[in-house]
Amino acid sequence: MEPAQVDVNSLERIVPDHLEAGGTTGSATLEYHLERYSFAARHLRGANVLDMACGVGYGTRFLVERCPQIALAHGVDISSAAISYARVRYGHAHIEYFCEDAIRFGDSQAYDTVVSLETVEHMPKPPEFVSHLAGLLRPGGVLIASVPTTPSMDGNPNHLADFTERSFRKLGSFAGLREIASLSQVQPFDPAAIASHREKRLARTRSELLRFYARRPEKLFARAWATLRYGFANRYLTVAWEKPGGESAAPPQC
Protein backbone atom coordinates (compact mmCIF):
# COMPACT_ATOMS: atom_id res chain seq x y z
CA MET A 1 0.00 0.00 0.00
CA GLU A 2 1.29 3.47 -0.89
CA PRO A 3 1.29 6.21 1.79
CA ALA A 4 -1.45 8.83 1.51
CA GLN A 5 -0.62 12.14 -0.12
CA VAL A 6 0.28 14.86 2.36
CA ASP A 7 1.38 18.44 1.73
CA VAL A 8 5.14 17.99 1.92
CA ASN A 9 5.78 21.75 1.61
CA SER A 10 3.66 22.72 4.60
CA LEU A 11 5.31 23.96 7.79
CA GLU A 12 2.59 22.13 9.70
CA ARG A 13 4.08 18.66 9.39
CA ILE A 14 7.53 17.28 8.69
CA VAL A 15 7.62 14.48 6.12
CA PRO A 16 11.18 13.14 6.41
CA ASP A 17 11.19 11.35 3.05
CA HIS A 18 10.50 14.63 1.22
CA LEU A 19 12.69 17.20 2.99
CA GLU A 20 15.31 19.07 1.03
CA ALA A 21 18.89 18.68 2.20
CA GLY A 22 19.61 22.38 2.76
CA GLY A 23 17.96 25.32 4.45
CA THR A 24 16.48 25.94 7.86
CA THR A 25 13.14 24.34 6.93
CA GLY A 26 14.78 21.34 5.23
CA SER A 27 16.65 18.45 6.83
CA ALA A 28 17.97 20.71 9.61
CA THR A 29 14.51 21.12 11.09
CA LEU A 30 14.13 17.32 11.25
CA GLU A 31 17.38 17.11 13.24
CA TYR A 32 16.03 19.60 15.78
CA HIS A 33 12.74 17.71 16.06
CA LEU A 34 14.52 14.40 16.56
CA GLU A 35 16.61 16.00 19.29
CA ARG A 36 13.32 16.85 21.04
CA TYR A 37 12.10 13.29 20.63
CA SER A 38 15.44 12.05 22.01
CA PHE A 39 14.89 14.30 25.03
CA ALA A 40 11.38 12.85 25.37
CA ALA A 41 12.80 9.32 25.22
CA ARG A 42 15.27 10.09 28.02
CA HIS A 43 12.46 11.24 30.31
CA LEU A 44 9.73 8.85 29.18
CA ARG A 45 8.06 6.74 31.87
CA GLY A 46 5.93 3.66 31.82
CA ALA A 47 4.53 1.47 29.07
CA ASN A 48 1.60 3.53 27.74
CA VAL A 49 2.48 6.62 25.71
CA LEU A 50 0.50 9.27 23.85
CA ASP A 51 2.10 11.31 21.05
CA MET A 52 -0.33 14.18 20.56
CA ALA A 53 -0.20 15.91 17.16
CA CYS A 54 2.07 13.17 15.86
CA GLY A 55 1.96 14.29 12.22
CA VAL A 56 3.05 11.52 9.88
CA GLY A 57 4.25 9.40 12.80
CA TYR A 58 8.03 9.39 12.47
CA GLY A 59 8.43 10.61 16.06
CA THR A 60 6.00 8.04 17.46
CA ARG A 61 7.93 5.29 15.71
CA PHE A 62 11.20 6.80 16.98
CA LEU A 63 9.98 6.59 20.59
CA VAL A 64 8.82 2.99 20.27
CA GLU A 65 12.09 1.89 18.68
CA ARG A 66 14.18 3.83 21.20
CA CYS A 67 12.21 2.70 24.29
CA PRO A 68 11.48 -1.06 24.29
CA GLN A 69 9.44 -0.78 27.51
CA ILE A 70 6.61 0.86 25.52
CA ALA A 71 3.80 -1.67 25.25
CA LEU A 72 1.42 0.66 23.41
CA ALA A 73 1.84 4.11 21.90
CA HIS A 74 -1.07 6.15 20.56
CA GLY A 75 -0.33 8.67 17.82
CA VAL A 76 -3.04 11.32 17.38
CA ASP A 77 -3.34 13.98 14.67
CA ILE A 78 -6.20 16.03 13.24
CA SER A 79 -5.10 15.40 9.64
CA SER A 80 -6.60 12.27 8.09
CA ALA A 81 -3.93 12.34 5.36
CA ALA A 82 -1.14 12.47 7.96
CA ILE A 83 -2.63 9.57 9.92
CA SER A 84 -3.10 7.49 6.77
CA TYR A 85 0.53 8.17 5.87
CA ALA A 86 1.65 7.27 9.41
CA ARG A 87 -0.16 3.94 9.35
CA VAL A 88 1.60 2.93 6.13
CA ARG A 89 5.05 4.49 6.52
CA TYR A 90 5.55 4.41 10.30
CA GLY A 91 3.31 1.59 11.41
CA HIS A 92 4.46 -0.72 14.21
CA ALA A 93 2.95 -3.56 16.23
CA HIS A 94 3.07 -1.35 19.36
CA ILE A 95 1.52 1.76 17.76
CA GLU A 96 -2.09 2.73 17.09
CA TYR A 97 -2.83 5.92 15.13
CA PHE A 98 -6.02 7.97 15.48
CA CYS A 99 -7.40 10.91 13.51
CA GLU A 100 -8.79 13.10 16.29
CA ASP A 101 -8.97 16.72 17.43
CA ALA A 102 -6.29 17.19 20.09
CA ILE A 103 -8.47 19.17 22.50
CA ARG A 104 -11.30 16.62 22.27
CA PHE A 105 -9.26 13.44 22.38
CA GLY A 106 -9.76 11.27 25.42
CA ASP A 107 -9.12 7.67 26.36
CA SER A 108 -10.42 5.41 29.09
CA GLN A 109 -6.88 4.71 30.27
CA ALA A 110 -4.47 7.18 31.79
CA TYR A 111 -1.13 7.52 30.04
CA ASP A 112 2.25 7.15 31.71
CA THR A 113 3.77 9.70 29.31
CA VAL A 114 2.23 12.30 27.02
CA VAL A 115 4.41 13.89 24.34
CA SER A 116 3.20 16.93 22.38
CA LEU A 117 5.89 18.73 20.41
CA GLU A 118 5.22 22.02 18.60
CA THR A 119 1.48 21.85 19.32
CA VAL A 120 0.63 24.34 22.06
CA GLU A 121 1.27 27.38 19.85
CA HIS A 122 -1.49 26.17 17.51
CA MET A 123 -4.15 26.23 20.21
CA PRO A 124 -6.58 29.12 20.74
CA LYS A 125 -6.48 28.55 24.52
CA PRO A 126 -3.02 27.19 25.46
CA PRO A 127 -3.64 26.98 29.25
CA GLU A 128 -6.75 24.86 28.70
CA PHE A 129 -4.91 22.62 26.24
CA VAL A 130 -1.97 21.95 28.57
CA SER A 131 -4.45 21.25 31.39
CA HIS A 132 -6.23 18.81 29.05
CA LEU A 133 -2.95 16.99 28.38
CA ALA A 134 -2.22 16.90 32.11
CA GLY A 135 -5.65 15.35 32.63
CA LEU A 136 -4.70 12.46 30.34
CA LEU A 137 -1.77 11.53 32.62
CA ARG A 138 -1.80 9.13 35.52
CA PRO A 139 -0.43 10.47 38.84
CA GLY A 140 3.35 10.36 38.60
CA GLY A 141 3.19 10.51 34.80
CA VAL A 142 5.19 12.89 32.63
CA LEU A 143 4.12 15.50 30.08
CA ILE A 144 6.78 16.53 27.55
CA ALA A 145 5.95 19.50 25.35
CA SER A 146 7.78 22.11 23.28
CA VAL A 147 7.17 25.52 21.70
CA PRO A 148 9.14 28.22 19.87
CA THR A 149 10.25 30.88 22.36
CA THR A 150 11.02 33.54 19.76
CA PRO A 151 8.20 35.06 17.67
CA SER A 152 6.62 32.59 15.27
CA MET A 153 3.14 33.94 14.54
CA ASP A 154 4.56 36.27 11.89
CA GLY A 155 6.16 33.42 9.95
CA ASN A 156 3.43 30.81 10.36
CA PRO A 157 -0.27 31.73 10.01
CA ASN A 158 -1.25 28.55 11.86
CA HIS A 159 0.44 29.70 15.06
CA LEU A 160 -2.03 31.41 17.37
CA ALA A 161 0.31 32.36 20.22
CA ASP A 162 3.90 33.45 20.82
CA PHE A 163 5.76 32.31 23.94
CA THR A 164 8.76 33.20 26.01
CA GLU A 165 10.48 30.57 28.15
CA ARG A 166 8.82 32.08 31.21
CA SER A 167 5.29 32.16 29.77
CA PHE A 168 5.56 28.56 28.56
CA ARG A 169 6.79 27.31 31.91
CA LYS A 170 3.83 29.04 33.56
CA LEU A 171 1.46 26.80 31.58
CA GLY A 172 2.81 23.74 33.36
CA SER A 173 2.46 25.40 36.76
CA PHE A 174 -1.09 26.47 35.87
CA ALA A 175 -1.91 22.81 35.11
CA GLY A 176 -0.51 21.70 38.48
CA LEU A 177 2.63 20.09 37.08
CA ARG A 178 6.21 20.14 38.38
CA GLU A 179 9.08 20.76 35.98
CA ILE A 180 11.76 18.05 36.12
CA ALA A 181 13.91 18.79 33.04
CA SER A 182 14.20 21.06 30.01
CA LEU A 183 15.95 21.34 26.68
CA SER A 184 16.77 24.67 25.01
CA GLN A 185 17.61 24.84 21.31
CA VAL A 186 18.86 27.61 19.05
CA GLN A 187 18.37 27.21 15.30
CA PRO A 188 20.04 29.87 13.12
CA PHE A 189 18.35 30.94 9.90
CA ASP A 190 19.54 32.80 6.81
CA PRO A 191 17.48 35.96 6.17
CA ALA A 192 18.83 36.13 2.61
CA ALA A 193 17.42 32.66 1.88
CA ILE A 194 14.03 33.78 3.16
CA ALA A 195 14.07 37.02 1.14
CA SER A 196 15.06 35.17 -2.03
CA HIS A 197 12.39 32.45 -1.53
CA ARG A 198 14.94 29.63 -1.27
CA GLU A 199 13.09 28.37 1.82
CA LYS A 200 10.24 26.64 -0.03
CA ARG A 201 8.34 25.57 3.08
CA LEU A 202 7.81 29.06 4.46
CA ALA A 203 4.13 29.70 4.99
CA ARG A 204 3.77 33.44 4.29
CA THR A 205 4.61 35.45 1.22
CA ARG A 206 6.23 38.85 1.64
CA SER A 207 2.92 40.67 1.00
CA GLU A 208 1.10 38.47 3.52
CA LEU A 209 3.77 39.21 6.10
CA LEU A 210 3.42 42.96 5.55
CA ARG A 211 -0.37 42.69 5.96
CA PHE A 212 0.15 40.71 9.17
CA TYR A 213 2.43 43.40 10.61
CA ALA A 214 -0.02 46.12 9.53
CA ARG A 215 -2.76 44.39 11.55
CA ARG A 216 -0.48 43.42 14.46
CA PRO A 217 2.25 46.11 14.74
CA GLU A 218 3.20 44.82 18.19
CA LYS A 219 4.41 41.64 16.49
CA LEU A 220 6.81 43.66 14.33
CA PHE A 221 8.26 45.20 17.49
CA ALA A 222 8.53 41.72 19.02
CA ARG A 223 10.39 40.45 15.95
CA ALA A 224 12.76 43.44 16.01
CA TRP A 225 13.45 42.97 19.73
CA ALA A 226 14.11 39.23 19.30
CA THR A 227 16.47 39.87 16.40
CA LEU A 228 18.40 42.48 18.36
CA ARG A 229 18.68 40.14 21.33
CA TYR A 230 19.27 36.78 19.63
CA GLY A 231 20.29 37.58 16.06
CA PHE A 232 18.91 35.58 13.14
CA ALA A 233 17.90 32.51 15.11
CA ASN A 234 14.78 30.70 16.25
CA ARG A 235 14.77 29.42 19.81
CA TYR A 236 12.80 26.47 21.19
CA LEU A 237 12.11 25.12 24.66
CA THR A 238 11.09 21.56 25.50
CA VAL A 239 9.97 20.89 29.08
CA ALA A 240 9.31 17.65 30.94
CA TRP A 241 6.74 18.08 33.71
CA GLU A 242 5.68 15.51 36.30
CA LYS A 243 2.11 15.12 37.51
CA PRO A 244 2.03 14.94 41.33
CA GLY A 245 0.35 12.20 43.29
CA GLY A 246 2.22 9.11 42.23
CA GLU A 247 5.54 7.53 43.04
CA SER A 248 8.39 9.49 41.47
CA ALA A 249 10.83 7.12 39.86
CA ALA A 250 13.87 7.63 37.71
CA PRO A 251 12.95 6.95 34.07
CA PRO A 252 14.61 3.99 32.38
CA GLN A 253 17.42 4.82 29.98
CA CYS A 254 15.99 4.30 26.51
Beta strands, then each sheet from edge to edge (+ up, - down):
strand 1: 48-52
strand 2: 72-77
strand 3: 95-99
strand 4: 111-117
strand 5: 137-148
strand 6: 178-188
strand 7: 233-242
sheet 1: 3+ 2+ 1+ 4+ 5+ 7- 6+
end
